[in-house]
Amino acid sequence: MICLFFVQLLTAAAPAIAADRPTRKPLSTDERAAILALMKAVDLAQDTDVVSPVDVPIQAHVLKSTDVGYVPLRLLLQNLPDLPKSAAMYVRVVSRHDGYRSTEEASGIREWVTKGAPIATARSEVVQFGPGELPIGGPASSSRRAIAAPAEASAVLTLQQRAYEKEKAAADAAKRREEMKQRDPYIFPFEEYYFFDVKSPKVERALAVPPGEFDIFVALVDKTKVKTTTPMVLHHSVTVPDFWNLELRTSDLIVVDDVKTLSAALQPKDQLERPYVWGRSEVTPTNKTQFAQSDTLSVVYQVCNYGAPDTDVVADYEFFWKIGGEWKLFNRTQPQQLDDRDLPAPIGWETQGFVMQQVPLRSFTAGDYKLQVTVHDKLTRQTATQSILFTVR
């Protein structure tokens, strides 16, 4: 069974300069003490590479947004003996260059936390569905039409006619991103704190970071026990590719338990805690890497920078079985054929859309597997590949 859904990735109306964003709410004495304790714990972890010896997995999925990477982040707290009822959390992203963590970046909110100096809230990135897009599901197979020679010729001509404008738009976008970096070259790419009630053993937030390699530090503490509890500090690394150089790319592959439609889009205050809600659809990533033969493997990912109009994209899904330490081809699905009716039209000369693939595992022998997704764009003659590992019990 194959299911598709296609959406546009947009950002909330968030001005580029901090002065246009609302200032932060004043911190209470207890809140300030909690954040300072978390920042101090992350300072130590950043300097020593020593984090808390706890079994708290972190999941992060890198997606393309307008001019930064959109990275939903999940903390899975189910293995903790005691969940805090009211938590304080601090997230810091530190750049890596040539394999080394930056030592020149500093906090942009420390002065606010210590002295209460006015400072704007963080830039907010939100994923939304484009108007009229089917939020989930779609046909059992692609409705792609056959592309005849006249259509191919028309596409080539159109691409040639628009090449100058497209290149100029890409250059302007690159200039804007470079200007963003130059404003605060010595400030952490992302830094934020949160106060919330722990309603489940899963905590989700989203990061907005430019292309590059990054270390993510997350510190968490029970807000009511700051003076008697040592904060928990976690570490995770991500790489955000340059989604904006017009090369065909795919986002991370997200293995999901469910994708459902909501009755209405979330309010901004609710979106903060549910970064996998995109418009009126909610994607639920799975917590597991091991599956039963009765399960279905469901994968969601984003295709970026495909040629348009007259889009002609093919996605191949190949499964490799690990035998004797080597990967051997196990099987493959029928290719997914995608065209203009399947993938969204360009926005500002950029293209991106989501695809979903579902594969029943009943024919899989118990063992370790690798799913390799290869996307081919016949218009631009480019190829992009992404893979994930999983186990069948």
C-alpha positions as CSV (number, residue, x, y, z in Angstrom):
1,M,0.0,0.0,0.0
2,I,1.3,3.4,-0.9
3,C,-0.1,6.7,0.5
4,L,0.9,10.2,-0.5
5,F,0.3,13.6,1.0
6,F,1.8,16.8,-0.2
7,V,2.1,20.1,1.6
8,Q,3.9,23.4,1.4
9,L,6.3,24.4,4.2
10,L,5.8,28.0,5.2
11,T,6.9,30.1,8.1
12,A,4.7,32.2,10.4
13,A,4.8,35.9,9.8
14,A,8.0,36.5,11.7
15,P,9.9,39.7,10.9
16,A,13.7,39.4,10.4
17,I,14.7,41.9,13.0
18,A,14.2,41.3,16.7
19,A,13.0,44.8,17.3
20,D,9.7,44.0,15.6
21,R,9.0,41.0,17.8
22,P,7.3,41.4,21.2
23,T,9.5,41.7,24.3
24,R,9.6,38.9,26.8
25,K,7.4,38.7,29.9
26,P,9.3,39.5,33.2
27,L,10.6,36.5,35.1
28,S,9.7,35.8,38.6
29,T,12.4,35.2,41.2
30,D,11.8,31.4,41.0
31,E,11.8,31.4,37.2
32,R,15.0,33.4,37.1
33,A,16.7,31.0,39.5
34,A,15.5,28.0,37.5
35,I,16.8,29.3,34.2
36,L,20.2,30.4,35.7
37,A,20.6,26.9,37.1
38,L,19.9,25.3,33.7
39,M,22.2,27.7,31.9
40,K,25.0,26.9,34.4
41,A,24.5,23.2,33.9
42,V,24.7,23.6,30.1
43,D,27.8,25.8,30.4
44,L,29.5,22.9,32.2
45,A,28.3,20.3,29.7
46,Q,29.5,22.4,26.8
47,D,32.9,22.9,28.4
48,T,33.4,19.3,29.5
49,D,31.2,17.2,27.2
50,V,29.8,15.5,30.3
51,V,26.0,15.1,30.3
52,S,23.6,13.4,32.6
53,P,23.8,9.5,32.7
54,V,20.0,9.1,32.0
55,D,18.1,7.1,29.4
56,V,16.3,9.9,27.7
57,P,16.3,9.5,23.9
58,I,16.2,12.7,21.8
59,Q,14.7,12.7,18.3
60,A,15.3,15.5,15.9
61,H,14.1,15.8,12.3
62,V,15.5,18.4,9.9
63,L,13.1,20.0,7.4
64,K,13.3,23.0,5.1
65,S,11.6,26.3,6.0
66,T,11.7,29.6,4.2
67,D,15.3,30.6,5.0
68,V,16.3,28.4,8.0
69,G,16.1,24.7,8.9
70,Y,13.0,23.8,10.9
71,V,14.0,21.1,13.4
72,P,11.2,19.5,15.6
73,L,12.8,18.1,18.7
74,R,11.3,15.4,21.0
75,L,12.4,14.3,24.4
76,L,11.2,10.9,25.5
77,L,11.0,10.8,29.3
78,Q,9.3,7.4,29.8
79,N,12.4,5.8,31.3
80,L,12.7,8.4,34.1
81,P,11.7,7.0,37.5
82,D,9.8,10.3,38.4
83,L,8.4,12.8,36.0
84,P,8.3,16.4,37.2
85,K,4.9,17.9,37.4
86,S,6.1,21.4,36.6
87,A,9.2,21.8,34.5
88,A,11.7,24.4,33.4
89,M,13.6,23.7,30.2
90,Y,16.5,25.4,28.5
91,V,17.7,24.7,24.9
92,R,21.0,25.9,23.5
93,V,22.3,25.3,20.0
94,V,26.1,25.6,19.4
95,S,27.7,25.7,16.0
96,R,30.4,23.3,14.9
97,H,33.1,24.2,12.4
98,D,35.5,21.7,10.8
99,G,34.4,19.1,13.4
100,Y,35.0,21.4,16.4
101,R,32.4,23.1,18.6
102,S,32.6,26.9,18.5
103,T,34.0,28.5,21.6
104,E,33.3,32.1,20.4
105,E,29.5,32.0,20.6
106,A,27.8,33.4,23.7
107,S,24.3,33.7,25.1
108,G,22.0,36.3,23.8
109,I,19.5,36.1,26.7
110,R,21.9,35.8,29.7
111,E,21.7,39.5,30.4
112,W,17.9,39.4,30.3
113,V,17.8,36.5,32.7
114,T,20.3,38.0,35.1
115,K,19.4,41.7,34.9
116,G,16.0,41.8,33.2
117,A,17.3,44.0,30.3
118,P,14.6,44.3,27.5
119,I,14.9,41.6,24.8
120,A,12.7,40.3,22.1
121,T,11.2,36.9,22.0
122,A,12.7,34.2,19.8
123,R,11.8,34.0,16.1
124,S,9.0,31.5,15.6
125,E,8.9,29.0,12.8
126,V,5.7,27.2,12.0
127,V,4.8,24.6,9.5
128,Q,1.5,25.1,7.7
129,F,-0.5,23.5,4.9
130,G,-1.1,25.5,1.8
131,P,-4.8,26.5,1.2
132,G,-6.7,23.8,-0.5
133,E,-4.1,21.1,0.0
134,L,-5.3,17.7,1.1
135,P,-4.1,17.4,4.7
136,I,-3.4,13.7,4.7
137,G,-3.7,10.4,2.8
138,G,-4.4,10.9,-0.9
139,P,-4.7,8.3,-3.6
140,A,-3.5,4.8,-3.2
141,S,-1.0,5.5,-6.0
142,S,0.1,8.6,-7.8
143,S,-2.2,10.2,-10.4
144,R,0.8,11.2,-12.5
145,R,0.1,11.6,-16.2
146,A,2.5,10.5,-18.8
147,I,4.7,13.4,-19.9
148,A,4.8,13.7,-23.7
149,A,7.6,15.2,-25.7
150,P,5.8,18.6,-26.3
151,A,5.4,19.0,-22.5
152,E,9.1,18.2,-22.0
153,A,10.0,20.8,-24.6
154,S,7.7,23.3,-23.0
155,A,9.2,22.7,-19.6
156,V,12.8,23.2,-20.9
157,L,11.8,26.4,-22.7
158,T,10.1,27.7,-19.6
159,L,13.1,26.9,-17.4
160,Q,15.4,28.7,-19.8
161,Q,13.2,31.8,-19.9
162,R,13.0,31.9,-16.1
163,A,16.6,31.0,-15.4
164,Y,17.8,34.6,-14.9
165,E,14.9,35.5,-12.5
166,K,15.4,32.2,-10.6
167,E,19.1,32.7,-10.2
168,K,18.5,36.3,-9.1
169,A,15.9,35.2,-6.5
170,A,18.3,32.6,-5.2
171,A,21.1,35.2,-5.0
172,D,18.8,37.6,-3.1
173,A,17.8,34.8,-0.7
174,A,21.4,33.9,-0.1
175,K,22.2,37.6,0.6
176,R,19.4,37.8,3.1
177,R,20.7,34.7,4.9
178,E,24.2,36.0,5.0
179,E,23.0,39.3,6.4
180,M,21.1,37.4,9.1
181,K,24.4,35.6,10.1
182,Q,26.3,38.8,10.1
183,R,24.0,40.6,12.6
184,D,25.0,38.4,15.5
185,P,28.0,36.2,14.5
186,Y,28.9,35.5,18.1
187,I,25.5,34.6,19.5
188,F,24.2,31.0,19.8
189,P,22.2,30.2,16.6
190,F,19.2,29.2,18.8
191,E,18.6,29.6,22.5
192,E,15.3,29.5,24.4
193,Y,13.8,28.6,27.8
194,Y,10.3,27.2,28.6
195,F,8.1,26.7,31.6
196,F,5.3,24.1,31.3
197,D,3.4,21.4,33.1
198,V,4.5,17.9,32.2
199,K,1.3,16.2,30.8
200,S,3.0,13.2,29.3
201,P,6.4,11.5,29.1
202,K,7.0,13.3,25.7
203,V,8.2,16.9,25.4
204,E,8.3,18.5,22.0
205,R,9.6,21.9,20.8
206,A,11.0,23.2,17.5
207,L,14.3,24.9,16.6
208,A,15.1,27.4,13.8
209,V,18.7,27.2,12.6
210,P,20.7,28.1,9.5
211,P,22.6,25.5,7.4
212,G,25.5,23.9,9.2
213,E,26.5,21.4,11.9
214,F,25.3,22.0,15.4
215,D,25.4,20.6,19.0
216,I,22.0,20.8,20.8
217,F,22.1,20.9,24.6
218,V,18.8,20.5,26.5
219,A,18.6,21.0,30.3
220,L,15.5,20.1,32.3
221,V,14.6,20.5,36.0
222,D,11.6,20.2,38.2
223,K,10.6,23.9,38.7
224,T,9.5,23.2,42.3
225,K,12.9,21.5,43.2
226,V,15.5,23.8,41.7
227,K,17.4,24.2,45.0
228,T,17.5,20.5,45.8
229,T,17.8,18.9,42.4
230,T,20.6,18.7,39.8
231,P,19.4,19.6,36.4
232,M,19.3,16.9,33.7
233,V,21.4,17.8,30.7
234,L,21.1,16.0,27.3
235,H,23.1,16.4,24.1
236,H,22.2,15.8,20.5
237,S,23.9,16.7,17.2
238,V,22.2,17.7,13.9
239,T,23.3,18.8,10.4
240,V,21.2,21.2,8.5
241,P,22.0,20.9,4.7
242,D,21.8,23.9,2.4
243,F,18.3,23.4,1.2
244,W,18.4,26.8,-0.6
245,N,21.1,26.1,-3.3
246,L,18.5,24.8,-5.7
247,E,19.9,21.3,-5.6
248,L,17.4,18.4,-5.3
249,R,17.3,17.3,-1.7
250,T,15.1,15.3,0.7
251,S,14.6,16.0,4.4
252,D,15.1,13.5,7.1
253,L,12.9,10.4,6.8
254,I,10.4,10.5,9.7
255,V,9.0,7.1,10.7
256,V,5.5,7.7,12.0
257,D,2.8,5.9,14.0
258,D,0.0,8.1,12.7
259,V,-1.0,11.1,10.6
260,K,-4.4,12.6,11.4
261,T,-6.5,15.6,10.5
262,L,-7.5,18.2,13.1
263,S,-10.8,20.1,13.1
264,A,-8.9,23.4,13.0
265,A,-5.3,24.8,13.0
266,L,-3.7,25.3,16.4
267,Q,-3.3,28.7,18.0
268,P,0.3,30.0,18.2
269,K,0.5,29.3,21.9
270,D,-0.6,25.7,21.4
271,Q,1.6,25.2,18.3
272,L,4.7,25.8,20.5
273,E,4.2,22.5,22.3
274,R,3.2,20.5,19.2
275,P,5.7,21.2,16.5
276,Y,4.6,18.2,14.5
277,V,1.2,19.8,13.8
278,W,1.4,21.2,10.3
279,G,-1.7,23.3,9.5
280,R,-4.6,21.0,10.2
281,S,-2.6,17.8,10.2
282,E,-0.6,16.2,13.0
283,V,2.2,13.8,12.3
284,T,3.1,11.4,15.2
285,P,6.7,10.1,14.9
286,T,7.2,6.6,16.3
287,N,9.4,6.0,19.4
288,K,10.5,2.6,18.2
289,T,13.1,1.2,15.7
290,Q,11.9,-2.4,16.1
291,F,8.8,-3.6,14.4
292,A,6.7,-6.8,14.3
293,Q,5.9,-8.5,11.0
294,S,2.3,-7.5,11.5
295,D,3.3,-3.8,11.5
296,T,3.3,-1.4,8.6
297,L,6.4,0.9,8.2
298,S,5.1,4.4,7.5
299,V,7.6,7.1,6.4
300,V,7.1,10.8,5.8
301,Y,9.6,13.1,4.2
302,Q,10.0,16.3,2.3
303,V,11.2,16.7,-1.3
304,C,12.9,20.0,-2.0
305,N,13.9,21.9,-5.1
306,Y,12.3,19.7,-7.7
307,G,11.8,21.1,-11.2
308,A,8.6,22.9,-12.1
309,P,6.4,23.4,-14.0
310,D,5.8,20.0,-15.7
311,T,7.2,18.3,-12.6
312,D,8.4,14.8,-13.3
313,V,9.8,13.2,-10.1
314,V,10.2,9.5,-9.3
315,A,10.8,8.1,-5.8
316,D,12.3,4.6,-5.5
317,Y,12.1,2.6,-2.2
318,E,14.7,-0.2,-1.7
319,F,15.0,-2.4,1.4
320,F,18.4,-3.9,2.3
321,W,18.8,-6.8,4.7
322,K,22.0,-7.1,6.8
323,I,23.5,-10.5,6.3
324,G,27.0,-11.4,7.6
325,G,27.8,-7.7,8.2
326,E,26.9,-6.7,4.6
327,W,23.8,-5.0,3.2
328,K,22.0,-7.2,0.6
329,L,19.0,-6.1,-1.5
330,F,15.9,-7.6,0.0
331,N,13.1,-6.1,-2.0
332,R,11.7,-2.8,-3.5
333,T,8.3,-1.2,-4.0
334,Q,6.9,0.1,-7.3
335,P,8.3,3.5,-8.0
336,Q,6.2,6.5,-7.0
337,Q,5.5,8.8,-10.0
338,L,4.9,12.4,-9.0
339,D,3.8,15.3,-11.2
340,D,2.3,18.8,-11.0
341,R,-0.9,17.3,-9.6
342,D,1.0,15.6,-6.8
343,L,3.5,18.2,-5.7
344,P,2.8,21.9,-4.8
345,A,3.7,24.6,-7.3
346,P,6.7,26.9,-6.7
347,I,6.6,29.6,-4.1
348,G,9.1,32.3,-4.7
349,W,11.0,30.1,-7.1
350,E,11.4,27.4,-4.5
351,T,9.6,24.0,-4.4
352,Q,8.9,21.7,-1.5
353,G,6.3,19.1,-0.7
354,F,5.8,16.1,1.6
355,V,5.5,12.5,0.5
356,M,4.3,9.5,2.6
357,Q,5.1,5.8,1.9
358,Q,3.5,2.8,3.8
359,V,4.9,-0.7,3.4
360,P,3.5,-3.8,5.3
361,L,6.3,-5.8,6.9
362,R,4.6,-9.2,6.8
363,S,7.0,-10.5,4.1
364,F,10.1,-9.4,6.0
365,T,12.2,-12.0,7.7
366,A,13.4,-11.2,11.2
367,G,16.6,-9.1,11.1
368,D,18.1,-5.7,10.6
369,Y,17.1,-3.6,7.6
370,K,17.9,-0.4,5.8
371,L,15.3,1.6,3.8
372,Q,16.9,3.7,1.1
373,V,14.8,6.3,-0.6
374,T,16.1,7.7,-3.9
375,V,14.3,10.6,-5.6
376,H,15.0,11.3,-9.2
377,D,14.0,14.6,-10.9
378,K,13.9,14.1,-14.7
379,L,13.6,17.8,-15.4
380,T,16.8,18.8,-13.6
381,R,18.4,15.4,-13.9
382,Q,19.3,15.4,-10.2
383,T,19.1,12.6,-7.6
384,A,18.8,12.8,-3.8
385,T,19.1,9.8,-1.4
386,Q,18.2,9.3,2.2
387,S,18.1,6.2,4.4
388,I,17.0,4.9,7.8
389,L,17.7,1.7,9.8
390,F,15.1,-0.5,11.5
391,T,14.7,-4.0,12.8
392,V,12.0,-6.6,12.3
393,R,11.5,-8.9,15.3
